[in-house]
Amino acid sequence: MFRRFLLTAAAFTAIYAPASAQTFSEALAASKPILESRLRSETNDQAGLQKAEALTWRNRIGFQSGEFNKLKLLVEFEDVRALKDDYNSGINGKTTFAGVGDPEGTELNRLQLTWTPNKAATFIAGRQRITLDDSRYVGNSGWRQDEQTFDAVRGDFKHGKWAVTYAYLAKVNRTQAEAADWDSDSHLINVAYAYSPAFKFQVYDYALDFEGAPANSTNTLGARLSGEKAVSDYKLTYAANYASQKDHGNNPADFDLSSYSLDGGVSRGIVTVKAAYESLEGNGARGFITPIGSNHGFRGWADAFSTAGNKTLPNGLVDRNVSLILTPKSPVTFLKNPALTLIYRDFETENTGQAVGTEWDAMATTDLTKNLSLMLKYADFERDGAGMPASRTKVWVALEYKL
């Protein structure tokens, strides 16, 4: 049904699309290069394992063409090298070391054709980056050196305050080079109504079916409300989300789980304070999962609960956290747009209410030039008793260049 809708919409927009005057040679001349380079040190001092020390270097190169007959072509290759490889990448066999999920590999990261017949519709076909909302359920896992991309067909439609996104996923190119990719027969649909900056309402249905990974085949149906508003010298933000998740496709299990989250923030000048609560239900055998989400940004930067990226315990997980973000004026001219983030998290199981542990996260970022940035990052998870994920401390230092 979704694919029939997409083809019908494509035919309709083609009829009413205005002709493009740009020639093919002009489109080639308007092409823009893609050049990115990220050098990152990561250490993971995890109880019970050898300390991991990784120095990885990721490079991307490609181009985005100009427009020809409402079409644009993007090609991008990606290469990840380990300059220091005393770590378990998940596929290198170094299981006595703690984990750093950045294996070596070279691959085609993106190859996509974009058709924009008019202002109301955009279609993208091919290997592409897809992020929806805050990337909690659908994202590119951009924290890892090898990002997650999708072999997909996507359509975005806008009318007034309404926006609709539909995507069919044929393959998920995950963050472990090509060793753990999933063939897919999955559908994503997200419908949003933006009444005002203070009120945006969305409903979504993500029906995921993965060959070779049946435990991750799920149908997640939910709704999200978010917004922001200026009050005097303050900026207020909020978001609320609820979702239910059931077994789907080739998943042999039978379950019905839910998740909800609430977060709010207030900013004034250089200071932002946020508080958040997220609950992911568990039934003792499995918890609510987010198999294609950008999970590093949620439930702690130490990734203490990560199982195939899902970051949920069988008895579920509750994450209570508060954060402080500072964006001070730089004291020196060669450091631009500095930002400091500090987060405290307290975890417990959703099903049994058992204490899991606490975590401190901290990060400092700054731009060194227009194209070069520096990041220092720290995460310290301390478990609260036997049977919980191992305590660990992680430290990152990264330099990133983007043309």
C-alpha positions as CSV (number, residue, x, y, z in Angstrom):
1,M,0.0,0.0,0.0
2,F,2.8,2.4,0.9
3,R,4.7,1.7,-2.3
4,R,1.6,2.2,-4.4
5,F,1.0,5.6,-2.6
6,L,4.6,6.6,-3.3
7,L,4.4,5.8,-7.0
8,T,1.0,7.6,-7.3
9,A,2.5,10.7,-5.6
10,A,5.6,10.6,-7.9
11,A,3.4,10.4,-11.0
12,F,1.2,13.3,-9.8
13,T,4.2,15.6,-9.0
14,A,5.8,14.7,-12.3
15,I,2.8,16.0,-14.2
16,Y,2.8,19.3,-12.5
17,A,6.6,19.7,-12.2
18,P,8.1,22.8,-14.0
19,A,10.8,22.1,-16.6
20,S,14.5,22.7,-15.6
21,A,16.5,25.1,-17.7
22,Q,19.9,24.0,-16.5
23,T,22.0,22.0,-18.9
24,F,23.9,18.8,-18.0
25,S,27.3,20.6,-18.3
26,E,26.0,23.4,-16.1
27,A,25.0,20.8,-13.5
28,L,28.4,19.2,-13.6
29,A,30.1,22.7,-13.2
30,A,27.9,23.3,-10.1
31,S,29.0,20.1,-8.4
32,K,30.4,20.5,-4.9
33,P,33.1,18.2,-3.4
34,I,32.6,16.2,-0.2
35,L,35.7,15.9,2.0
36,E,35.6,14.9,5.6
37,S,38.3,13.6,7.9
38,R,38.0,12.6,11.6
39,L,40.9,11.5,13.7
40,R,39.8,10.1,17.1
41,S,41.4,8.6,20.1
42,E,39.1,6.4,22.3
43,T,40.0,4.6,25.5
44,N,37.7,2.2,27.3
45,D,38.7,1.1,30.8
46,Q,36.1,-1.6,31.6
47,A,36.1,-3.9,34.6
48,G,37.1,-7.5,33.8
49,L,38.8,-6.7,30.4
50,Q,42.1,-5.3,29.1
51,K,41.9,-1.5,28.7
52,A,41.1,-0.6,25.1
53,E,43.2,2.0,23.3
54,A,42.1,3.0,19.8
55,L,43.3,5.6,17.4
56,T,41.1,5.6,14.3
57,W,41.1,7.8,11.3
58,R,38.0,8.1,9.1
59,N,38.0,9.8,5.7
60,R,35.1,10.5,3.3
61,I,35.4,11.7,-0.2
62,G,32.8,12.3,-2.9
63,F,30.7,14.9,-4.6
64,Q,27.2,16.4,-4.8
65,S,26.2,17.3,-8.4
66,G,24.3,20.4,-9.4
67,E,20.7,20.1,-10.6
68,F,19.8,18.7,-14.0
69,N,16.1,18.2,-14.9
70,K,15.3,18.4,-11.1
71,L,17.8,15.6,-10.4
72,K,20.9,15.6,-8.2
73,L,23.4,12.9,-7.8
74,L,25.5,12.3,-4.6
75,V,28.4,9.8,-4.4
76,E,30.5,9.3,-1.2
77,F,33.1,6.8,-0.2
78,E,34.3,6.1,3.3
79,D,37.5,4.6,4.7
80,V,38.3,3.8,8.4
81,R,41.9,2.9,9.5
82,A,43.1,1.9,12.9
83,L,46.4,3.6,13.7
84,K,46.4,1.9,17.1
85,D,44.3,-1.2,17.4
86,D,44.5,-2.4,21.0
87,Y,40.7,-2.8,21.2
88,N,37.8,-5.2,20.4
89,S,36.1,-3.8,17.3
90,G,33.4,-6.5,17.4
91,I,34.9,-8.3,14.3
92,N,38.7,-8.2,14.8
93,G,38.8,-11.2,17.3
94,K,40.5,-9.2,20.1
95,T,38.0,-10.3,22.7
96,T,40.3,-9.9,25.7
97,F,40.1,-6.1,25.2
98,A,37.2,-3.8,26.0
99,G,35.1,-2.7,23.1
100,V,35.5,0.2,20.7
101,G,33.0,-0.2,17.9
102,D,35.1,1.2,15.0
103,P,36.4,-1.6,12.8
104,E,38.6,-1.0,9.8
105,G,36.9,-0.9,6.4
106,T,36.4,0.8,3.1
107,E,32.9,1.0,1.5
108,L,30.5,3.0,-0.5
109,N,28.8,5.2,2.1
110,R,26.2,6.9,0.0
111,L,25.1,6.7,-3.6
112,Q,21.8,8.5,-4.1
113,L,19.7,10.2,-6.7
114,T,17.4,13.1,-5.5
115,W,14.4,14.2,-7.5
116,T,12.7,17.5,-6.5
117,P,9.8,18.0,-8.9
118,N,8.4,20.9,-7.0
119,K,8.5,22.6,-3.6
120,A,6.0,20.1,-2.2
121,A,7.8,16.9,-2.8
122,T,11.3,15.3,-2.8
123,F,12.2,11.8,-3.6
124,I,15.5,10.1,-2.8
125,A,16.6,6.6,-4.1
126,G,19.7,4.7,-3.3
127,R,22.1,4.4,-0.4
128,Q,21.4,7.3,1.8
129,R,21.5,8.8,5.3
130,I,18.1,8.9,7.1
131,T,17.5,10.6,10.4
132,L,14.0,11.2,11.7
133,D,13.0,13.5,14.6
134,D,15.7,13.3,17.3
135,S,17.2,10.1,15.8
136,R,16.0,8.0,18.8
137,Y,14.2,5.5,16.5
138,V,15.7,6.2,13.1
139,G,19.2,7.6,12.7
140,N,22.6,7.3,11.1
141,S,24.6,6.5,14.3
142,G,27.0,9.3,13.3
143,W,29.0,8.9,16.5
144,R,30.7,5.8,15.1
145,Q,33.4,6.2,12.5
146,D,31.4,4.0,10.0
147,E,28.0,5.6,10.0
148,Q,24.8,3.8,9.4
149,T,23.2,4.3,6.0
150,F,20.2,2.7,4.2
151,D,19.6,1.3,0.8
152,A,16.1,2.9,0.5
153,V,13.5,4.8,-1.4
154,R,12.2,7.9,0.4
155,G,9.6,10.4,-0.3
156,D,9.0,13.7,1.6
157,F,5.8,15.7,1.1
158,K,4.8,19.1,2.4
159,H,1.6,21.0,2.4
160,G,1.1,24.0,4.6
161,K,1.8,23.0,8.2
162,W,1.7,19.3,7.3
163,A,4.7,17.1,6.4
164,V,4.8,13.4,5.6
165,T,7.9,11.2,5.2
166,Y,7.7,7.6,3.9
167,A,10.7,5.3,3.3
168,Y,11.1,1.7,2.2
169,L,14.3,0.1,3.5
170,A,15.9,-2.7,1.5
171,K,19.1,-2.9,3.5
172,V,20.6,-1.4,6.6
173,N,24.3,-0.7,6.3
174,R,25.3,-0.8,9.9
175,T,28.4,0.5,11.8
176,Q,30.5,-2.7,11.6
177,A,31.9,-2.2,8.1
178,E,30.0,-4.8,6.0
179,A,30.2,-7.6,8.6
180,A,26.9,-7.1,10.2
181,D,24.6,-5.4,7.7
182,W,20.9,-6.4,7.6
183,D,18.8,-7.2,4.5
184,S,15.5,-5.5,5.2
185,D,11.8,-5.4,4.2
186,S,10.9,-2.4,6.3
187,H,8.6,0.6,6.1
188,L,8.9,4.0,7.8
189,I,6.1,6.6,7.9
190,N,6.1,9.8,9.9
191,V,3.4,12.4,9.7
192,A,3.9,15.9,11.4
193,Y,1.7,18.9,12.0
194,A,3.6,22.1,13.0
195,Y,0.9,24.4,14.3
196,S,3.6,26.8,15.7
197,P,7.2,26.7,17.0
198,A,5.6,26.0,20.4
199,F,3.5,23.1,19.2
200,K,4.5,20.3,16.8
201,F,2.7,17.0,16.8
202,Q,3.8,13.8,15.1
203,V,2.6,10.3,14.7
204,Y,4.8,7.5,13.3
205,D,4.9,3.8,12.4
206,Y,8.2,2.0,11.9
207,A,7.6,-1.6,10.7
208,L,11.0,-3.3,10.7
209,D,11.6,-6.7,9.3
210,F,15.2,-7.9,9.0
211,E,16.5,-11.1,7.4
212,G,19.2,-12.7,9.6
213,A,18.2,-10.5,12.6
214,P,14.7,-11.7,13.5
215,A,14.9,-10.6,17.2
216,N,15.1,-7.0,15.9
217,S,12.1,-7.2,13.7
218,T,9.5,-5.0,15.4
219,N,6.6,-2.7,14.7
220,T,6.8,0.6,16.7
221,L,3.8,2.9,16.7
222,G,3.9,6.2,18.5
223,A,3.3,9.9,18.9
224,R,5.5,12.8,19.8
225,L,4.8,16.4,20.9
226,S,7.5,19.0,21.0
227,G,8.1,22.8,20.9
228,E,9.9,25.9,22.1
229,K,8.9,29.3,23.2
230,A,10.6,32.5,24.3
231,V,9.4,34.0,27.6
232,S,11.1,37.3,28.4
233,D,14.8,36.5,28.4
234,Y,14.3,32.8,28.6
235,K,13.8,30.1,26.0
236,L,11.7,27.1,27.0
237,T,11.8,23.8,25.2
238,Y,9.9,20.5,25.8
239,A,9.3,17.1,24.2
240,A,7.0,14.2,25.1
241,N,6.9,10.8,23.4
242,Y,4.9,7.6,23.7
243,A,5.3,4.4,21.7
244,S,4.2,0.8,21.7
245,Q,6.2,-2.0,20.2
246,K,5.2,-5.5,19.1
247,D,6.8,-8.4,17.3
248,H,6.8,-8.0,13.5
249,G,7.7,-9.9,10.4
250,N,9.9,-12.9,11.0
251,N,10.3,-12.3,14.8
252,P,9.5,-15.6,16.5
253,A,8.8,-14.0,19.9
254,D,5.4,-12.6,21.1
255,F,5.5,-9.4,23.0
256,D,3.8,-6.0,23.5
257,L,6.0,-3.3,25.2
258,S,5.8,0.4,25.5
259,S,8.1,3.4,26.0
260,Y,7.6,7.0,27.0
261,S,9.9,10.0,27.6
262,L,9.5,13.5,28.9
263,D,12.2,16.3,28.7
264,G,12.3,20.0,29.2
265,G,14.8,22.7,29.2
266,V,15.3,26.4,29.9
267,S,18.0,28.7,28.4
268,R,19.1,32.1,29.3
269,G,22.2,33.7,27.9
270,I,25.1,31.2,27.9
271,V,23.4,28.7,30.2
272,T,21.0,25.9,29.4
273,V,19.6,23.5,32.0
274,K,17.7,20.3,31.0
275,A,15.9,17.5,32.8
276,A,14.7,14.3,31.1
277,Y,13.0,11.0,32.0
278,E,12.8,8.0,29.7
279,S,11.2,4.6,30.5
280,L,11.6,1.6,28.2
281,E,9.5,-1.4,29.3
282,G,10.9,-4.9,29.8
283,N,9.1,-8.2,30.4
284,G,12.0,-10.1,31.8
285,A,12.9,-11.8,28.5
286,R,13.5,-8.6,26.4
287,G,13.1,-4.9,26.6
288,F,11.8,-2.2,24.2
289,I,14.5,-1.7,21.6
290,T,15.6,0.8,19.0
291,P,17.6,-1.3,16.4
292,I,18.1,1.5,13.8
293,G,18.3,4.5,16.1
294,S,21.3,6.7,16.9
295,N,21.6,5.2,20.3
296,H,24.8,6.7,21.6
297,G,23.1,10.0,22.3
298,F,20.6,8.3,24.7
299,R,20.9,6.2,27.9
300,G,24.5,7.3,28.5
301,W,27.6,7.9,26.5
302,A,29.4,5.0,28.1
303,D,27.1,2.6,26.1
304,A,26.9,0.3,29.1
305,F,23.7,-1.4,28.0
306,S,24.5,-1.9,24.3
307,T,23.4,-5.2,22.8
308,A,23.5,-4.9,19.0
309,G,23.1,-1.2,19.6
310,N,19.8,-1.5,21.3
311,K,20.9,-0.3,24.8
312,T,18.0,-1.9,26.8
313,L,18.0,-4.6,29.5
314,P,15.6,-7.6,29.5
315,N,13.8,-6.0,32.5
316,G,13.7,-2.6,30.6
317,L,15.5,0.6,31.6
318,V,14.6,3.9,33.3
319,D,17.0,6.8,32.7
320,R,16.6,9.9,34.8
321,N,19.1,12.6,33.9
322,V,19.9,16.3,34.3
323,S,22.3,18.3,32.1
324,L,24.0,21.7,32.1
325,I,25.2,23.2,28.9
326,L,27.4,26.4,28.7
327,T,28.3,28.3,25.6
328,P,30.6,31.0,26.9
329,K,32.4,33.6,24.9
330,S,35.8,32.3,23.9
331,P,38.7,33.7,26.0
332,V,41.1,33.4,23.1
333,T,40.7,34.2,19.4
334,F,41.8,30.8,18.1
335,L,39.0,28.9,20.0
336,K,35.6,29.7,18.4
337,N,32.1,28.7,19.6
338,P,33.2,26.8,22.7
339,A,30.5,24.6,24.4
340,L,30.7,22.6,27.6
341,T,28.2,19.9,28.6
342,L,27.8,18.0,31.9
343,I,25.2,15.2,32.4
344,Y,24.3,13.1,35.4
345,R,22.3,9.9,34.9
346,D,20.6,7.5,37.3
347,F,19.4,4.1,35.9
348,E,17.1,1.4,37.2
349,T,15.2,-1.5,35.6
350,E,11.7,-0.6,34.5
351,N,10.1,-4.0,35.3
352,T,11.6,-4.7,38.8
353,G,12.7,-1.2,39.9
354,Q,16.2,-2.5,40.7
355,A,19.1,0.0,40.8
356,V,21.3,-0.4,37.8
357,G,24.0,2.3,38.2
358,T,24.9,6.0,37.7
359,E,26.8,7.8,35.1
360,W,28.6,11.1,34.6
361,D,29.1,12.4,31.1
362,A,31.1,15.5,30.1
363,M,32.1,17.1,26.8
364,A,33.9,20.2,25.6
365,T,33.8,21.2,21.9
366,T,35.3,24.2,20.0
367,D,35.9,25.3,16.4
368,L,39.6,25.9,15.6
369,T,38.9,27.2,12.1
370,K,35.9,27.4,9.8
371,N,36.5,23.8,8.8
372,L,38.3,22.2,11.8
373,S,36.8,21.3,15.2
374,L,38.1,19.8,18.4
375,M,36.2,17.6,20.8
376,L,37.1,16.2,24.3
377,K,34.6,13.8,25.8
378,Y,34.3,11.7,29.0
379,A,31.9,9.0,30.3
380,D,32.0,7.2,33.6
381,F,29.4,4.5,34.4
382,E,29.4,2.9,37.8
383,R,27.2,-0.1,38.3
384,D,25.1,-0.7,41.4
385,G,25.7,-4.4,42.2
386,A,26.4,-7.8,40.6
387,G,24.4,-8.8,37.6
388,M,24.4,-5.3,36.1
389,P,26.6,-4.2,33.1
390,A,30.3,-3.8,34.0
391,S,31.6,-0.4,35.3
392,R,33.6,1.5,32.7
393,T,35.3,4.8,32.0
394,K,35.7,6.1,28.5
395,V,37.7,9.1,27.1
396,W,37.7,10.6,23.6
397,V,39.8,13.2,21.9
398,A,38.9,14.0,18.3
399,L,39.8,16.4,15.5
400,E,37.4,16.7,12.6
401,Y,37.7,18.5,9.3
402,K,34.7,19.2,7.0
403,L,35.1,21.0,3.7
